[in-house]
Amino acid sequence: DTDCCHESFTAQTAVALLRSSEGGIRIVTPSASPESRPGFISATVHKKSKSTKVGLGMQWKNGALRVSHIVPFSPLCDSPIRVGDKILSINSAACTNSAKEAFDLITNSIGTVTVVVQVEDGDPSLVAAMVTKPFPESLVGLILRPGAGASYVRKVNPDGLAVNSLLNAGDRIVSINNQDCSMMAVEDVLHAIRSAEDKVTIVAKTESTTGVVVSASASISTTSEDPLLVDDDDDDDEQQ
């Protein structure tokens, strides 16, 4: 095993739950399509102060909080998140009430902001995690292990940049910043991560048989009188 980040690590765990419209639990089972976008994406960016903008526009559409636009040259402009993606959580808080509440979650955060989205037509067996490095030498926080001609996540450092990402123990590394790493040795994958100066986007294939590890997302009611829940006009977007 190769430790690229920290002396002590604990395995990050998360729950792979999505609530169905009946209020029950639906496990998302990995399947299909290597050409599609990852089914779930996390993006972690840095905020120096409450006034710092991350560049995310949000609106309620089709019963969910979705990305309405991404501001050019903003911290999120180079992330894998796209317009139309369903926003599941911000800093581990489920986005189930209003765009204003999600806006406040971002506004009140200082340090890091992690946005988790679902790509509804994406490949649910793939996850993508982007983290921004405050300094080129900043540590992403992964321990990798070799296996079957590929590199796998062994642990995620609780003090590393990827702690709130969708990466988990057992995931197989597929690419780093769009560079195919599916058959790379651990040392080469670590070099690719370390060489990225400001942003690292890691795509991984989950090896879990119980489903993709994602944030919990409650079913959303569209009957609220909050106009942000029912108005799709861009003028009513919340932007951060």
Beta strands, then each sheet from edge to edge (+ up, - down):
strand 1: 2-3
strand 2: 18-19
strand 3: 25-26
strand 4: 38-47
strand 5: 56-61
strand 6: 64-70
strand 7: 86-90
strand 8: 93-94
strand 9: 111-118
strand 10: 123-132
strand 11: 142-147
strand 12: 150-156
strand 13: 172-176
strand 14: 179-180
strand 15: 199-205
strand 16: 238-239
sheet 1: 1+ 11- 12+
sheet 2: 2+ 3-
sheet 3: 8+ 7- 9+ 4- 10- 15+ 13- 14+
sheet 4: 6+ 5- 16+
end
